Amino acid sequence: MEITVLASGSKGNCTLVRGEGGALLVDCGLSAREVLSRLSAARCGDVAIQGILVTHEHVDHIRGVWALARKLKVPVFGTAGTLQDLPREVRKGDTPPLRPVHPSTRFGLGEFLIDPFPTSHDAREPCGYFIEDGGSRFAFCTDTGFLPQPLVRDLSRCDGILLESNHCPEMLATGPYPESLKRRIRSRRGHLSNTAAATCLREIGGHIGAVILAHLSEVNNTPEKALASAKEGLGFYIGDVEVFVAHQHKVSSSLSL
């Protein structure tokens, strides 16, 4: 399995997951044209995409999903709450096939086996995904305010994870956002901080092989701070775990599991 983050951050999120028999996208927060452009830049323009998994209905995750799904003639998967709350301005043109999924209920997509799991975010019914293919297991875990212990244990059973590391607590506290937005971000229905991500990695570092740090704030974080915090969390395991930061404005390095 190969994971390529096409974009990650508050301006748009989209990740390509390639398996032995096909590929899928997780979220489509860029325009359809931009997603296709970045796929081409990553030399993945001819990959056979079988479907789009959506984590929640915020526009930085679904901006181009309707148009791209129609263009590629593929279904869109998401929880019932997410699919029902797709914004009207996104739903232009003919409706692509919509496939409701249920947290903790496994389903198949081509040769992929996918397990949605609930996340804690200020959306109607957000979720993350465990994705299996060819003996490898990957977790897509972003846009969540906290990680319950059962989920942390499940993350430790993966070969690799994409984990939110949204903000530096100090930068958020002293930054320009209004206090109401700061409270939302650091709430249990907000976003994981560098510190929270590091705490998770401290618990699971001895079990996983790779980490992609994702959804970094361009105002309240830096790649250097997120990476340093993650490495501190991994501690003695840093030499055994591949760790890097996903970017907002360019295609990130691919991760092979």
N, C-alpha and C positions, 0 to 999 in steps of 0.2 A: 504494500500500500504506500502511496506517495501523496503527501499533503503539500499544497502550494497555496499560500495566503495571497490572494489578489489585492486585497485591501483590508485594513483593520483600523477602526477608530470611529469617532463620532461623525465623520463626514461620509462614511460608507463602509460596509463590511461584506466580504465575499471570499469564500474559501473553496478551492477545488480539491476533491478527494478522488484519486485514481486507484482503481483496483485491478485485479487480474483480468476481469472481463468487461470493464467499463468505468464510468466515472459519475460523480454527482457533485452538485454544488451545495454548500451550506450558506444560506442567506444570499441576498442579491440586493445590497444597499447602494449599488452604483447603477447608472443607466445601463440598459441592455447593450448599447453601443460601446460603452466603456468596458463592460465585462468582456465582450468579444475582443476588444482591442488588447486588453491585458492577457487574455488567454493566448492571443497570437504572440504577444511579447514574450510570454513564458513558453513558447513553442508547443502550446497545447491547443492550437486552433482547430485541429482535426480530431480532437478527442470526442468519443461518443458519450455525451452526457445523458444520463437516464432519468434524472429528476432533480428537483430543487427542494432541499430541506430548509424550512424557515423556523427560526427560534422564537420570534415574536414580531408584533406588528409595528414596531417603531420604524420610522421612515429610513433610518440609516441601515436597516436590515432588509427592507423590502422595496426600495425605490424602483428597481427595474424588474422585479420578479414577474409581474403580469406580462409585460412585453417580451421578456426573454423566454418565458415558458411557452408563449404562443409561437415565437419564432423557432424555437428548438423542437416544438411539438412534444413537450414532456410534462408530466404532472408536477404539481406543487404539493408538498407534504407539510403539515403543521397541525398543531392541536386545533380542536374545533373552535375554541375561543379565539385563537390567532387568525384562522381563516375567516371567521365571521367579522373580525374587526379590521381587516385590511382596509386602509383609507380609500375613500371614494375616488380621490384623484389618482390613485394607483390603478384602479380597476377600469381601465379604458380598453375598449374593443371587446372582442369575443372572449368569453371566459375559458381559461385553460382548465384541464382536468384538476380538480382539487381533491386531495386525499387526506381526510382527517386521521390523525394518529392519537394514540392514548399513552400518556406517561406510564412507563413500566410495562408496556405491551410491545413485544418484539414484532417487527415486520421485515419482509424481504424486499429488496430492490435490486433486480438482477442477481448478481452473486453476493451483494452486500447483505449483511444482517444488521439491523439497526434497532437500538433500544433507546427510545426517548426517556428522559428523566426530568422531573419538575425542577425549575429554578425559582429564585426569589427576586422578582423585579417588578417595577410598577407598570406592568402590562397585564392584559386580561388572563392569559394562560400560557406563560412563557415556558420554554423547555430547552434542554441541551440534548446532545445525542452521543451515545456510544455506537461506534461503527466498527464492524468486523469484516475482514476479507482476507482470504489466503493465510489464515492462521495469525493475523495481526489484529490488535484491538486498539482503537484510537478514541479519545474522548474530546468532544467539543463543548467547553464549559465557559461561557462568557455571559455578561449582563446578568449578574446575580449579586445580591447584597451579602450573602453569607453561604457557607458550605456546611451543611449538617454532617455529622460524623458518618452516617451510613454512606453518603455520597463520597466522602473522602476515602473510605475503604474501597468503594467501587473504582475510584480513580487510580488507586494503587494497583489495581489488577490490569491496567492498561500498559501497552508498550510505549505509547506516547500520548500527550495531552496538549490541547490548546487551552490555556488558562488565562482568564482575565487578570490583568495587573493595571488597573485603570488610573490610579492616582497616588501621588505621594501625599500622605496625610498633612505634612507640614506645608507643602505648596498649596494644597487645597485650603487649609486654614488661613493662610496669609494672602491668598490670591484674590482676583477681582470679582469672583462670582458673588451674587447676593446671598445672604445667609440662608434664605429659604432653599436655594438650589444646593448649597453646601450640605444642608441637612438631608436633602433627598439623596444626594450622591453617597453619603456615608451611612445611610440607613440600611436596614436589613432588606429593603426592596430597592436598593440602589446598585452600587458597583463595588467590586472588590478592590481594596487598596493594595499597594505593593506589600505592605505588612501582612495583610490577610493571605495574599498569594504565597508569600514566603513561609508563613505558618503551615499552610497546606503542604508545600514542598518539603518542609522539615519532617512531616509525618510520612510522606510517600516516596521520598528520594531514593530509598534503598530498593525500590521495586520497579520504577519506571526507567525508560531509556532515553526519553527526549521530552522537552518542554518548549512550546511556543508561547511566549508572553504576548497577550493580545489586548486590543481595545484600549490602548494607552491614550490618555487625555493629552492634547497638544498644549493645553493651558496649565494643567496641574500635575504634569509628570514629564520625565525625559527618558529616553531609552536607556541612558547610562544609569539613572537611579533605579529603574525597574530591574535592569540586569544585575546590578550590584546587590539589590535586596534579595532577588531570587537566588543568587549564588551564596549569599549569607545563609539563607534558609536551607539550601542543599547541604551546606557544611562539608563534611568528609566525603559526601557522595558526588561532589561537583565534578570530579574526574571521571565519573561513570555515567553522567547524564549530559546529553547534548542540549544546550539551552540557547535560544536566540529570541529576538524581538521581531514581531510582525510590524510592517510599516503601513502607513495610511496612503502615501502618495506613490508608491511603487510596489511592484511584485516582490514578495519576499523569497528568500532561498527555499527550495523544496526540502521537505523532510521525508526520508525513506525509512519505512519500518519493516 
